[in-house]
Amino acid sequence: MQQTPLLHRNRSSVTIQPSLRQYWCENIGFIFIFFFAIGISSYLFFLESPYALYSSIFECIILLSLAYKYFSLKSFVWTITDEVIYQRHGLTYVTTDQLELYRIIDYQEVQSPLQQVFRIKNIILVSTDKTTPHLLIKGVPVHTPLMSIIRDRVEMCKSNKRIYEVTNP
C-alpha cells in the first residue's frame, strides 16, 4: 500500500490524521465570508469610513476562528493497532479515547456532496462500547483503503479472542 502524508503504517499500527481538504469542507462558508470581509474592509478604508476599523476587527475574529478550527482539526489523530483504535484530540485539553476492535459491529463510509468534490470521506464505526458507541474518523482520502484495514483487523481480533457474531434468521 502506498503511504500518504496522512496515513503512516508500520508493522503493528496505522496512524491517520484528517486531510486538509476536510478543513475546506467544514469551513468553506467562513472562508468566503472572510474574503468578502476583506473586500468590504478595503472599500471602507478607501472611503475613509469610520466603520473601517470595525470591519478589520470582524476580519480578525473570523481569522482567529478559522485558525482555531484548523488546529482543532489537525489535533485529531487515530492510531489503529492490532487490538485497539485510539482517538486523540484536543488543543489545550487533550483527550484519548480507545475502542477495542472486537467491540466493533458495523462500518459505514459517508460522503457529503462537498466531500465528494474534495474526494474525501468519513468512516463511522459502530460498536458495543458504552463510552464510544460511534467513532467518527473524518477527512480520509477516498483512495485510502482504511475501511478494509480496519475490517481485517477486527476480524483477526475477533477470531483471536474467539468472539463470534450470532444473528437471528
SVG drawing of the C-alpha trace seen along z (x, -y; Angstrom):
<svg xmlns="http://www.w3.org/2000/svg" viewBox="-35 -59 42 78">
<polyline fill="none" stroke="black" stroke-width="0.4" points="0.0,0.0 1.3,-3.4 1.8,-5.7 0.2,-9.1 1.3,-12.0 -1.9,-11.4 -1.5,-7.7 1.5,-6.2 1.8,-2.5 4.3,-0.2 4.1,3.5 1.7,3.2 -0.2,-0.1 -1.7,-2.5 -1.9,-6.2 -4.1,-8.7 -4.9,-12.4 -7.7,-14.3 -6.9,-15.7 -6.6,-19.4 -9.5,-19.1 -11.7,-18.2 -10.9,-21.7 -12.0,-23.3 -15.3,-21.2 -16.1,-22.2 -15.2,-25.9 -15.8,-27.0 -18.6,-29.3 -16.4,-31.1 -13.6,-31.3 -15.9,-33.1 -17.1,-35.4 -13.5,-36.2 -12.6,-37.2 -15.9,-39.1 -15.0,-41.0 -11.6,-41.8 -13.2,-43.3 -15.7,-45.3 -12.9,-46.5 -10.7,-47.6 -13.6,-49.5 -14.3,-51.2 -10.6,-52.1 -10.7,-53.6 -13.7,-55.7 -12.0,-56.6 -15.1,-55.5 -15.2,-55.4 -16.5,-51.8 -13.3,-50.5 -11.9,-49.7 -14.9,-47.6 -14.7,-45.6 -11.0,-45.0 -11.9,-43.7 -14.5,-41.5 -11.9,-40.1 -9.6,-39.3 -12.3,-37.5 -13.1,-35.4 -9.3,-34.7 -8.9,-33.6 -11.9,-31.4 -10.5,-29.8 -7.1,-29.3 -8.7,-27.6 -10.8,-25.3 -7.7,-24.4 -5.6,-23.5 -8.5,-21.7 -9.0,-19.5 -5.2,-18.8 -5.2,-17.7 -7.2,-14.6 -5.1,-11.5 -6.3,-8.0 -4.0,-5.1 -5.2,-1.6 -3.2,1.2 -3.9,4.9 -6.4,4.8 -7.4,1.1 -8.2,-2.1 -7.0,-5.2 -8.5,-8.6 -6.5,-11.5 -7.8,-15.1 -7.8,-18.5 -5.7,-21.6 -5.4,-22.6 -7.4,-19.7 -6.2,-16.6 -8.4,-13.5 -7.5,-10.0 -10.4,-7.6 -9.9,-3.9 -12.1,-1.4 -11.4,2.3 -11.6,3.7 -13.5,6.8 -16.4,4.5 -16.9,3.1 -20.1,4.4 -20.6,2.3 -18.8,-0.1 -20.1,-2.9 -18.5,-5.2 -20.2,-8.6 -19.6,-11.4 -21.4,-14.7 -21.7,-16.3 -18.9,-18.7 -16.7,-15.8 -17.3,-14.2 -16.0,-17.3 -12.9,-17.3 -12.5,-13.5 -12.6,-12.7 -14.9,-10.6 -15.8,-9.9 -15.7,-6.5 -18.2,-5.7 -17.5,-2.7 -20.5,-1.4 -19.6,0.6 -21.0,2.1 -18.7,-0.1 -20.6,-2.1 -18.4,-5.2 -17.8,-5.2 -20.9,-3.7 -19.9,-5.6 -16.4,-6.5 -16.1,-9.1 -12.9,-9.1 -13.1,-12.2 -11.3,-13.5 -10.0,-10.2 -8.9,-10.5 -11.1,-8.4 -8.3,-6.3 -7.1,-5.2 -8.3,-1.6 -8.7,-2.3 -12.1,-0.5 -10.5,2.8 -7.6,2.4 -10.0,1.9 -12.3,4.7 -9.3,7.2 -8.0,6.2 -11.4,6.5 -11.9,10.0 -8.5,11.1 -9.0,9.7 -12.4,11.4 -11.0,14.8 -8.1,14.4 -10.4,13.8 -12.9,16.4 -15.8,14.0 -18.5,15.0 -21.5,13.0 -24.8,14.6 -27.7,13.4 -31.3,14.3 -32.6,15.9"/>
</svg>
